[in-house]
């Protein structure tokens, strides 16, 4: 009995080992050539961003109704102003658990594949996207990949999708107590996130995403995600981040907070115009050549929490910095809802507060700049940039943008004193068109003239 049992045991073990070995051996169809290399190249984004601009839409506050249908009436006006890309702040439902304020934060997502009923329905949004496309706009939506709201269905259906503390509770970052942190070590969660993003591309027909706190999400996820999204469409990807490696992951543009904060310092008089160069050169040394940077004087965060731009760039100070955002090197400029009015107050984040549009006092300035950007390749993200000296460099910030035969000269007086401008660079000689005066400038060597405090000149050669 013992001998028979031993033989049986040895035989069974051999069978198990043989079966395991067969499973581990690759099938002929699964074998890869000896020279096989996985394709990890970044799939390029769309070319149409190079001379584009972005307009951020705060649907809740844009009209008294705060709906997609009500906003649609503004499409012709925005088209006439020269807007290219409409960025909609999150349009998804907002969680009720731990909700902040009466209406809650757009960024506490309750469902990645649904619409906030405040704004309308999925059909309403799809119709708005189609109307926008019919009017020549591109459409991107704000995507919150770092966290969900505090009552998202994944919390109960997939508890392992979240980072948890020692007691097992889902965690949240910073003071975002109405959100819960997602666990990017979980690959099923990653797949679910990508599938949710594809829903908006495939079903709603959008053209890309502005990715909220993108720098807090692992870069390797973004690389996989963007490759997957771009297999069928040239999706535009904007990262709310300043990490150079995000470009390598496939993002087309990132924020330039450094320049935003430095502009505010110059406006406040704590730094001078020359200090803009240090910020610009730092980005040049860390970002890829011609990598698009989102320049802005305000956005939803800076307006609601930090008084941008009515407090940081009050009165006449706004204009020269707005010109800078539209014409600076590698710039992809942003205009926030209401800046064309201008709305000169903080718009609440968690409550209803209709912005109110009636005068559009700044719209002509923006229209002039946006139209120049459309027709003149010198303002493309990949166009050249060269600083020029035309006077006191601590007050006057001047530069030339060039691409091919196109050339634009920008001179900004970033001080509260009148300045003297002198044409000292032979390359500036000619009769360029002064964009805002509509007259030709008689630029000869050593030609001098005055510019008012916070003045700006844009000349098209």
Buried (B, 14 or more C-beta within 10 A) or exposed (E): EEEEEEEEEEEEEEEEEEEEEEEEEEEEEEEEEEEEEEEEEBBEBBEEBBBBBBBBBBBBBBBEBBBBBBBBEBBEEBBEBBBBBBBBBBBBBBBEBBBBEEBBBBBBBBBBBBBBEBBBBBEBBBBBBEBBBEBEBBBBBBBBBBBBBBBBEBBEEBEEBBBBEEEEEBEBBEEBBBBBBBBBEBEEBBEBBBEBBBBBBEEBBBBBBBBBBBBBBEBEBBBBBBBBBBEEBBBBBBBBBBBBBBBEBBBBBBBBBBBBBBBBBBBEEEBBBBBBEEBBEEBBEEBEEBBBBBBBBBBBEBBBEBBBBBBBBEEEBBBBBBBBBBBBBBBBBBBBBBBBBBBBEBBBBBEEBEBEBEEBEBBEBBBBBBEBBBEBBBBBBBBBBEBBEBBBBEBBBBBBBBBEEBBBBBBBBBBEEEBEBBBBBEEBEBEBBBBBEEEEBEBEEEBEEEBEBBBBBBBBB
